[in-house]
Amino acid sequence: MIKIQRGDFMALSRKQIAIIIGASILLTGLFLPAISLNANNLLANIAGSSNYIQADQTYGVILLLLSLIVVTLAIAKRFQWAFIGAVAALGILVFRLVTFLSDISKFNSLQSSINPDPFSPEFDGFMRMTQEITVGISLNWISWIAMFAGSIITIIALLREDEINEIK
């Protein structure tokens, strides 16, 4: 019979647990709806959303890997390397948020310049119904807040110099 004693498992410090929680919040945010799309015209109403990994595949996978690497490094007590990974994740999030906001702004201004005035004589009757489509792209802020909160919690936990007593 195998006996498991109290010291058989590695005890994690509060610092390690805080890092793991922060990285887990970031990881959860990656799978929450991040981008929404609404396409409306008189014949159809199409709406949908996608999580960050679906919307931004390359950076989504990089953030996923970085969060897993930070957890692994925190468990191994390699805090300097985990800090680099956490700061890289936050940097990617800031860069991609600015890029998304810029792209959405450009899209909205392009759409408003293409769509004719509702009272213009260019489209009449059925042609007007089928050709005039309003498309709206927006960010779902809950996922972005979760991703940023997870990154910031991880970085703050990594900046703690003191080792808090281990939980037993």
Summary of the structure (lengths in Angstrom):
residues: 168
radius of gyration: 23.2
end to end distance: 24.3
largest distance: 86.7
contacts: 477
relative contact order: 0.24
helix: 63%
strand: 14%
